[in-house]
Amino acid sequence: MAEPRSQQRMYLRLHLASGVGAVIFRRLVDHFGGVAPAAAAAPAELRRVEGVGEKIASAIAAVDDEAVDEELALAEAHGAGILCLEDDAYPPALKNLPDPPPVLYVRGELLPTDAVALAVVGSRRCTYYGLEQAERFGGLLGRAGFTVVSGGARGIDAAAHRGALSAGGRTIAVMGCGLCNLYPPENKELFERIVADGRGAVLSELPMRTDVKAGNFPIRNRIISGLSLGALVVEAARRSGSLITARLAVEQGKEVFAVPGRVDSPFSQGTNQLIADGAAALVQDLEDILNALDRVGETLVEEGALAAAAPPRPKVELTDLERKLMRHLSAAELPLDELIRRSGLPAHQVTAAMTTLTIKGAVTRKPGGVFTARSNRPDG
């Protein structure tokens, strides 16, 4: 096996070539049996791969050590780490995608607990109501222990990120451009806050200098939904790009939710249609989301094994705080206020931990806010 630094360079030799996206990258690796032989292949050999013509083969051959060194230097200068698909720190949830990003550029930090995440998406052009609800749900989810994932765009996305941060939660902004060219520029302060406060990450699958192009934004939506247990559409017109995220979430076996909007508003036509078609569950509060996601916990079992009919879910370990709460539940069912009293922990920490334990499948929440430990709970 190649050394990590050497492996990273081989990934970049393919990744930096014009025309090599996630699908072509996977075909190259499958054809040659690995990244190293693919990166070393001659143009004539590369052209035998489906979708790789003379233009792409020449582009791959043109990526030399100097180009790789420049990319690594740019990433370092902008404080970005580079994760390759084979790296241990690469998000497990993305590996389940049919076209996982071969390379991720990450500013900030991705944590194992970010597997308990929800995408919050919507239109760039939106109403005050939409902004208000996006920030509200971003805050509710952040306080409950979810990582809020969105696209960093104007409007609904930015409001959801702000809501999570204001509530003391974590958030991930997935860019549709390289990290040298963060977009939109007016959200730069928001992106810097995510990184500087240690409250999440700003990431992209695109090379550092990639400009803002309309075609890149729909492609990145699969990452937003892929990182999440489900997607909440707050406000979307009939042709909104956020509906692409909702469709991808359905294809990935994720839950889809929608906040209902005014029936006479063009900004809510797409959202309301999702609900009318049964493609999204109507939500008015956090409880609506938690009730639906309780079922996710039932697919997570000990040792990361998966229920036969369930879509792939990330295996999530328990934190020290969660283990402490599980010990209190080992002998009896307890309501939330009693768990807070017995643990001696701040109420907001216990509330957030119980949400994540429910999603992880370690506990069941009964009517009246009573929690009971599952017999097959993971014990970390």
C-alpha positions in Angstrom: 0.0 0.0 0.0 1.2 3.5 -0.9 2.3 5.9 1.9 -0.5 8.4 2.7 1.3 11.3 1.1 2.1 9.3 -2.0 -1.5 8.1 -2.2 -2.8 11.6 -1.9 -0.6 12.7 -4.8 -1.9 9.9 -7.0 -5.4 10.8 -6.3 -4.7 14.4 -7.2 -3.0 13.4 -10.5 -6.4 12.0 -11.6 -8.6 14.5 -9.8 -7.0 17.6 -11.2 -7.4 16.5 -14.8 -10.1 18.4 -16.7 -13.1 16.2 -17.4 -12.4 13.7 -14.6 -15.3 13.8 -12.3 -16.5 11.3 -9.7 -17.9 8.8 -12.3 -14.9 8.8 -14.6 -12.6 8.6 -11.6 -14.3 5.4 -10.4 -14.2 3.9 -13.9 -10.5 4.6 -14.1 -9.8 3.0 -10.7 -12.1 0.0 -11.5 -10.5 -0.6 -14.9 -6.9 -0.4 -13.7 -7.4 -2.0 -10.3 -6.4 1.0 -8.2 -5.5 4.7 -8.2 -1.7 4.2 -8.6 -1.9 2.2 -11.9 -4.6 4.5 -13.2 -2.5 7.6 -12.5 0.5 5.9 -14.2 -1.3 4.7 -17.3 -0.3 5.9 -20.8 -2.8 7.9 -22.8 -3.4 4.9 -25.1 -4.4 2.7 -22.2 -6.6 5.4 -20.6 -8.6 5.7 -23.8 -9.8 2.1 -23.3 -11.9 3.3 -20.3 -15.5 4.1 -21.0 -16.0 7.8 -21.3 -12.3 8.6 -21.6 -11.5 10.0 -25.0 -8.4 11.6 -26.4 -9.2 14.9 -24.7 -9.5 13.5 -21.1 -6.6 11.1 -21.6 -4.4 14.0 -22.6 -5.6 16.0 -19.7 -4.6 13.2 -17.2 -1.2 12.9 -18.8 -0.7 16.7 -18.5 -1.1 16.7 -14.7 2.5 16.6 -13.5 4.3 16.9 -10.2 4.4 20.6 -10.4 0.6 20.8 -10.8 0.1 18.5 -7.8 2.6 20.6 -5.7 0.8 23.8 -6.6 -2.6 22.3 -5.5 -1.1 21.1 -2.2 0.4 24.5 -1.6 -2.9 26.2 -2.3 -4.8 24.0 0.1 -2.2 24.6 2.8 -2.3 28.4 2.2 -6.1 28.4 2.7 -6.1 26.1 5.7 -7.7 23.2 3.9 -7.0 19.6 4.5 -7.4 17.1 1.7 -9.2 13.8 2.3 -9.1 11.0 -0.2 -11.7 8.3 -0.5 -9.5 5.7 1.2 -8.6 7.9 4.2 -9.9 6.8 7.6 -11.2 10.4 8.2 -13.3 10.4 5.0 -17.0 10.6 5.9 -18.4 7.0 5.9 -21.8 8.2 4.7 -20.4 9.5 1.5 -18.8 6.1 0.7 -22.3 4.7 0.3 -22.9 7.0 -2.7 -22.7 5.5 -6.2 -20.5 8.4 -7.2 -18.6 9.4 -4.0 -16.3 12.4 -4.3 -12.8 10.9 -4.8 -11.3 14.0 -3.0 -12.7 16.3 -0.4 -11.1 19.7 0.5 -12.0 20.5 4.1 -11.6 23.8 6.1 -12.5 23.2 9.7 -13.1 19.7 11.1 -15.4 16.8 10.5 -16.3 14.7 13.5 -17.7 11.2 13.9 -20.8 12.8 15.5 -21.5 14.7 12.3 -23.0 11.4 11.1 -26.1 12.5 13.0 -26.9 15.3 10.5 -29.9 16.8 8.7 -29.7 18.8 5.5 -31.7 22.1 5.5 -32.1 23.5 2.0 -34.2 26.0 0.1 -34.2 28.8 -2.4 -31.7 31.7 -2.7 -34.6 34.0 -3.5 -36.9 33.6 -0.5 -39.3 35.4 1.7 -38.8 36.7 5.2 -41.0 33.8 6.4 -38.6 31.4 4.7 -35.5 33.0 6.3 -37.3 32.9 9.7 -38.2 29.3 9.5 -34.7 28.2 8.2 -33.0 29.9 11.0 -35.6 28.6 13.5 -35.1 25.0 12.3 -31.3 25.4 12.1 -31.4 26.4 15.8 -33.8 23.6 16.9 -31.7 21.0 15.1 -28.4 22.4 16.4 -29.7 22.4 20.0 -31.0 18.9 19.6 -27.5 17.6 18.7 -27.8 17.4 14.9 -25.2 18.8 12.5 -26.9 21.1 10.0 -25.7 20.5 6.5 -26.4 23.0 3.7 -24.9 24.7 0.7 -23.7 28.0 2.0 -25.8 29.9 -0.5 -27.7 33.1 -0.1 -31.2 32.8 1.5 -32.4 29.6 3.1 -28.9 27.9 3.3 -27.2 30.8 5.1 -30.1 31.2 7.5 -29.9 27.5 8.4 -26.2 27.7 9.0 -26.7 30.8 11.2 -29.4 29.2 13.2 -27.2 26.2 14.0 -24.3 28.4 15.1 -26.5 30.7 17.2 -27.8 27.6 19.0 -24.3 26.4 19.8 -24.6 23.5 17.3 -22.5 22.3 14.4 -22.9 23.0 10.7 -21.3 21.9 7.4 -21.3 24.1 4.3 -20.8 22.3 1.0 -19.5 24.5 -1.7 -20.1 24.3 -5.4 -16.8 25.9 -6.2 -13.1 25.6 -5.1 -12.1 26.8 -1.6 -10.0 29.6 -3.2 -13.3 31.2 -4.5 -15.8 30.9 -1.7 -19.3 31.9 -2.9 -21.2 34.0 -2.3 -18.7 36.6 -1.1 -21.2 38.2 1.4 -21.2 34.9 3.3 -17.4 34.9 3.8 -17.8 36.0 7.4 -20.3 33.1 8.1 -17.8 30.6 6.6 -14.9 32.0 8.6 -17.1 31.8 11.8 -17.8 28.1 11.2 -14.1 27.3 10.9 -12.7 29.7 13.5 -15.2 28.7 16.2 -14.5 25.0 15.7 -18.2 24.4 14.9 -18.1 22.4 11.7 -16.5 22.6 8.3 -16.6 24.3 4.9 -15.9 21.7 2.2 -15.8 21.1 -1.5 -15.0 18.2 -3.9 -13.7 20.6 -6.5 -10.0 21.6 -7.0 -9.0 24.7 -5.1 -9.1 27.2 -8.0 -12.4 26.0 -9.5 -14.5 29.1 -10.4 -18.2 29.5 -9.7 -20.2 27.7 -12.4 -23.9 27.0 -12.4 -23.4 23.4 -13.4 -21.4 22.6 -10.3 -24.1 23.4 -7.8 -26.6 20.6 -8.7 -23.7 18.1 -8.6 -22.7 19.1 -5.1 -26.2 18.5 -3.8 -25.6 14.8 -3.7 -23.0 15.5 -1.0 -25.4 17.6 1.0 -28.0 14.8 1.1 -25.3 12.1 1.3 -23.9 13.5 4.6 -27.4 13.6 6.1 -30.0 11.3 7.6 -32.6 13.3 5.8 -33.4 16.6 4.1 -35.7 19.5 5.2 -36.9 21.8 2.4 -37.9 25.1 4.0 -38.9 27.2 1.0 -38.6 26.3 -2.7 -40.1 27.6 -5.9 -41.4 25.0 -8.5 -38.0 24.9 -10.2 -35.7 25.4 -7.2 -32.4 23.6 -7.1 -33.2 22.5 -3.6 -35.8 20.1 -5.1 -32.8 18.3 -6.6 -31.5 17.7 -3.1 -34.9 16.3 -2.1 -34.9 14.0 -5.0 -31.4 12.8 -4.3 -32.3 12.2 -0.7 -35.2 10.0 -1.8 -32.8 8.0 -4.1 -30.4 7.6 -1.3 -33.1 6.2 1.0 -33.2 9.2 3.2 -36.2 10.9 4.9 -37.5 14.1 3.2 -39.4 16.8 5.1 -40.9 20.1 4.1 -42.1 23.2 5.9 -45.5 24.3 4.4 -45.6 27.8 2.9 -48.3 30.3 1.8 -50.6 28.8 -0.9 -50.4 32.1 -2.9 -46.6 32.5 -2.8 -44.6 31.4 -5.8 -41.7 30.8 -3.4 -43.6 28.0 -1.8 -45.0 26.2 -4.8 -42.2 23.6 -4.9 -42.3 22.9 -1.2 -46.1 22.6 -1.0 -46.1 20.3 -4.1 -43.6 17.9 -2.3 -46.1 17.6 0.5 -49.1 17.2 -1.8 -47.4 14.5 -3.8 -46.4 12.6 -0.6 -42.7 13.1 -1.4 -42.1 14.9 1.8 -43.5 14.8 5.3 -45.1 18.1 6.5 -43.2 19.4 9.5 -44.2 22.3 11.8 -41.7 21.6 14.7 -38.7 19.6 15.7 -40.9 16.8 17.1 -42.2 16.0 13.6 -38.7 15.3 12.4 -37.7 13.4 15.5 -40.7 11.1 15.2 -39.8 10.2 11.7 -36.1 9.8 12.4 -36.8 7.4 15.3 -37.1 4.8 12.6 -33.5 5.4 11.5 -32.3 4.2 14.9 -34.0 0.9 14.4 -31.7 0.2 11.4 -28.6 0.7 13.5 -27.6 -2.4 15.4 -24.5 -3.6 17.3 -21.2 -3.9 15.4 -22.6 -1.7 12.6 -24.6 -4.6 11.1 -27.6 -3.4 9.1 -31.1 -4.6 8.9 -31.6 -6.5 5.7 -34.0 -4.2 4.0 -32.6 -0.9 5.3 -30.5 1.5 3.3 -26.9 1.9 4.4 -26.5 4.0 7.5 -23.2 5.2 9.1 -22.0 3.4 12.3 -21.8 6.0 15.1 -20.0 5.4 18.4 -21.2 6.7 21.7 -19.5 9.6 23.3 -18.5 9.6 27.0 -21.5 11.8 27.9 -23.8 9.4 26.1 -22.4 6.4 27.9 -22.9 8.1 31.2 -26.6 8.7 30.3 -27.0 5.1 29.2 -25.8 3.9 32.6 -28.7 5.8 34.2 -31.1 4.2 31.8 -29.7 0.7 32.3 -32.0 0.0 35.3 -35.1 1.9 34.6 -37.0 4.1 32.1 -36.6 7.8 32.9 -38.2 11.1 31.8 -35.9 13.8 30.5 -36.1 16.0 33.7 -35.1 13.0 35.9 -32.1 12.2 33.6 -31.0 15.8 33.9 -31.3 15.6 37.7 -29.5 12.3 38.1 -26.7 13.1 35.7 -26.0 16.5 37.1 -25.3 17.7 33.5 -26.7 20.9 31.9 -30.2 20.5 30.5 -29.1 21.5 26.9 -26.4 18.9 26.9 -28.7 16.1 28.0 -31.4 17.1 25.6 -28.9 17.0 22.7 -27.5 13.7 23.8 -30.8 12.0 24.1 -31.7 13.1 20.5 -28.5 11.6 19.2 -29.0 8.4 21.2 -32.5 8.0 19.7 -31.1 8.5 16.2 -28.3 6.0 16.9 -30.8 3.4 18.0 -29.6 3.2 21.6 -32.8 4.4 23.2 -36.5 4.7 22.4 -38.5 7.9 23.3 -42.0 7.1 24.6 -45.0 9.4 25.0 -44.4 11.9 27.7 -40.7 12.3 27.0 -39.8 9.0 28.8 -36.6 7.3 27.5 -35.9 3.6 27.7 -32.7 1.7 26.6 -33.0 -0.6 23.6 -31.9 -4.2 24.3 -29.6 -4.1 21.2 -28.1 -0.7 21.9 -24.5 0.0 20.8 -22.3 0.3 23.8 -19.4 2.0 22.2 
